[in-house]
Amino acid sequence: GNIGMVNVMNSPPDGYAIASATIGTLSINQFLYANVGYDPAKDFSYVSRIWENCNVVVVSADHPAKNMKEFISWAKEQPKGVTFSSSGVGTTPHLAGELFAKRTGINGVHVPFRTSATIEVIGRTIDFAIDNVASWVPHVRAGKARALAVTAADRWPTLPEVPTMAQAGLPDFVMTSWGAFVMPAGTPAAITGQLSKAIQEILSQPEAKERFLKIGALAVPSSPQETAAFAAAERIKWKEIVQLSGAKL
């Protein structure tokens, strides 16, 4: 991701170079790496957000905790602490797990995997995960996993019966992943504005919304100004979370 951002940064600002950027490349990586090679606030012209998804707190279906309150109580009683998985250091599942442990006072031990550790959580060799909602909906629907809360501001459309973190008793725990299009800094506003308008028209179509929802995401187009402001606000939040976690890459 960082390599791709540098390539787009160094491309002519003529409208023909577009980075499919993410929460990582625009709001997290600069706090994880000693040098990502670019400044996300200065080296790009923002176009539009594209998609957004959230994480879900999951345990095995046969876990004794039936809700978030019960899980936190159970976790505090474990003398060796509890384990949580992620798809790697610095990912939103890792950082969400670290923040969750600090906010709740549990002793959380991070166990990174190369991908989502669905088998390990379902089999209870890992105690819980705060992982991509799309990865877990099939397992929740199949009765193999129990969803305790989602990290979105509102209930998630593919798991409408699952409370938000705030509803489960943990306020100020909104953590979503997202993608956006950016171009090299200096790209004329006429170009970024035209592309943003086209994206908004496409993503307003019911077929496009449904296509994104099928893979677990919401279509969330925005203006260039809204996109830049959103990424800036996310950088403030994630800088704090990365510092709390102590993660470095």
Secondary structure, DSSP 4 states (H G I P E B T S, - for coil): -HHHHHHHHTS-SSS---EEEEHIIIIIHHHHSS--SS-TTTSEEEEEEEEEEEEEEEEETT-S--SHHHHHHHHHT-TT-EEEEESSTTSHHHHHHHHHHHHHT--EEEEE-SS--HHHHHTTSS-EEEEEHHHHHHHHHTTSEEEEEESSSS--TTSTTSPBTTTTT--S---EEEEEEEEETT--HHHHHHHHHHHHHHHTSHHHHHHHHHTT-EE----HHHHHHHHHHHHHHHHHHHHHHT---
